[in-house]
Amino acid sequence: GEGAYRLQEEGGAEEGNSLLNKNTKNKNNDFKIEVSKLRAAEFSPDEPGLIVVASRSHFDPETQKFIERLNNPALVSVGSSLKFMLLAEGKAHLYPRLGRTMEWDTAAGQAILEEAGGQVLEFYSRRPLTYNKESLVNPPFLATGKVKR
């Protein structure tokens, strides 16, 4: 698949994010991302050194407990939808989000991650995160790269 988005002029988005490629900028100042080039990292949950992405502003005791149960993980704090993109690129393995989010916060990132081979699951039931529910509030979730079975 292929998608496009408009670069927000907030400084920093253009520098360092490997999803952005100036050669694919079109006349509307959009950058194109070819999702077919993204591949989520394949991993086993008990592997040492998994890369976990989390938000500095939404880190809570329950998230801390989840991370502590992993085998010597590396924690990377980044904001917003960049966490989904790091999973889709294969640069991270897990994104636990136990705090409040809305459907519009996760829909695009989930679509890209799933296209790259990852998944987004309800944290407690481990069922796929679904949309168009009566309430637009998401349950706690766990986004992952490609888990080895």
matplotlib code that plots the C-alpha trace (Angstrom):
import matplotlib.pyplot as plt

x = [0.0, 1.0, -0.1, 0.8, 0.7, 1.5, 4.6, 3.8, 6.1, 6.9, 10.7, 12.2, 9.8, 11.9, 15.2, 16.0, 12.8, 13.7, 10.2, 10.6, 12.4, 12.8, 13.1, 9.5, 8.0, 5.3, 4.0, 1.6, 4.6, 3.4, 5.8, 5.0, 5.5, 5.6, 4.2, 5.4, 9.0, 8.1, 8.6, 7.9, 10.6, 10.0, 10.6, 9.8, 8.3, 11.0, 14.0, 16.5, 16.9, 13.5, 13.0, 9.9, 8.5, 6.5, 5.4, 7.2, 3.9, 1.8, 4.1, 2.3, 3.0, 1.1, 3.2, 6.3, 5.3, 4.7, 8.2, 9.9, 8.6, 10.5, 14.0, 16.4, 14.4, 15.6, 13.1, 12.8, 10.6, 9.0, 5.8, 2.6, 2.2, 6.0, 5.8, 3.6, 6.1, 9.1, 7.3, 6.4, 10.0, 11.3, 13.1, 11.1, 9.2, 6.5, 4.4, 2.2, -0.4, -2.5, -3.7, -6.6, -6.6, -9.3, -9.9, -8.6, -5.3, -4.6, -6.4, -3.8, -0.9, -2.6, -3.3, 0.3, 1.6, -0.7, 0.3, 4.0, 3.2, 2.6, -0.5, -2.5, -4.2, -6.4, -4.0, -5.9, -7.9, -5.2, -8.0, -7.4, -8.2, -11.5, -13.2, -16.6, -17.6, -20.4, -17.6, -14.7, -12.4, -9.9, -9.2, -5.6, -3.6, -0.4, 1.1, 3.8, 6.0, 5.7, 5.5, 7.1, 4.7]
y = [0.0, 3.6, 6.6, 10.3, 12.8, 16.5, 17.5, 19.6, 22.6, 22.2, 21.7, 18.3, 16.2, 16.7, 15.8, 12.3, 10.4, 7.7, 7.5, 10.9, 11.0, 14.4, 12.7, 11.6, 15.1, 16.0, 19.4, 19.7, 19.5, 16.0, 13.1, 9.7, 6.6, 3.2, 0.9, -2.1, -1.1, -1.3, -4.5, -5.0, -6.7, -10.4, -11.4, -13.7, -12.1, -13.7, -12.5, -10.3, -6.7, -6.0, -2.3, -0.9, 2.5, 4.5, 8.1, 10.2, 11.9, 8.8, 6.4, 4.9, 2.2, -0.5, 0.2, 0.1, -3.4, -4.7, -3.5, -4.9, -8.4, -8.4, -9.7, -6.7, -4.4, -1.1, 1.7, 4.5, 7.5, 9.1, 11.0, 10.5, 8.3, 7.9, 4.9, 3.0, 4.0, 2.7, -0.6, -0.6, 0.1, -2.8, -0.4, -1.3, -4.4, -3.3, -0.3, -0.8, 2.0, 1.6, 5.2, 6.8, 7.2, 7.8, 5.9, 8.8, 8.6, 5.1, 4.3, 5.5, 4.2, 0.8, 0.6, 1.2, -1.1, -4.0, -3.5, -3.9, -7.2, -5.9, -5.9, -3.9, -5.9, -5.0, -5.2, -7.6, -9.8, -9.8, -9.5, -7.1, -3.5, -2.6, 0.6, 2.1, 1.1, 2.9, 4.7, 6.1, 5.6, 2.8, 0.2, -0.2, -1.8, -3.4, -2.7, -5.1, -6.0, -9.5, -12.0, -15.3, -18.2]
z = [0.0, -0.2, 1.8, 2.1, 4.9, 5.2, 7.1, 10.2, 10.4, 14.0, 13.6, 14.2, 12.2, 9.1, 10.8, 11.7, 11.1, 8.5, 7.3, 5.7, 2.4, 0.7, -2.7, -2.4, -1.6, -4.0, -5.2, -2.2, 0.2, 1.2, 1.8, 0.5, 2.6, 0.8, 3.4, 1.4, 2.4, 6.1, 8.0, 11.7, 13.6, 14.4, 18.0, 20.8, 24.0, 26.2, 24.1, 26.0, 25.0, 23.4, 22.5, 24.2, 23.2, 25.6, 26.2, 28.8, 29.7, 30.0, 31.9, 34.9, 37.5, 35.5, 32.4, 34.6, 35.9, 32.3, 31.3, 34.4, 33.5, 30.2, 29.9, 30.1, 27.8, 26.3, 26.9, 24.3, 25.1, 22.1, 21.6, 19.6, 16.6, 16.2, 18.4, 15.8, 13.1, 15.0, 15.3, 11.6, 10.7, 12.8, 15.1, 18.2, 19.4, 21.9, 22.7, 25.8, 26.3, 29.4, 29.6, 27.8, 24.0, 21.5, 18.3, 16.2, 18.1, 17.0, 13.7, 11.2, 13.2, 13.6, 9.8, 8.9, 11.6, 10.6, 6.9, 8.0, 9.8, 13.4, 15.5, 18.1, 20.8, 23.7, 26.7, 28.9, 26.5, 23.8, 21.2, 18.2, 18.9, 17.1, 16.0, 15.6, 19.1, 21.1, 23.0, 21.0, 24.0, 23.4, 26.0, 27.2, 24.3, 23.4, 19.9, 18.8, 15.9, 14.5, 17.4, 16.6, 17.2]

ax = plt.figure().add_subplot(projection="3d")
ax.plot(x, y, z, "-o")
ax.set_aspect("equal")
plt.show()
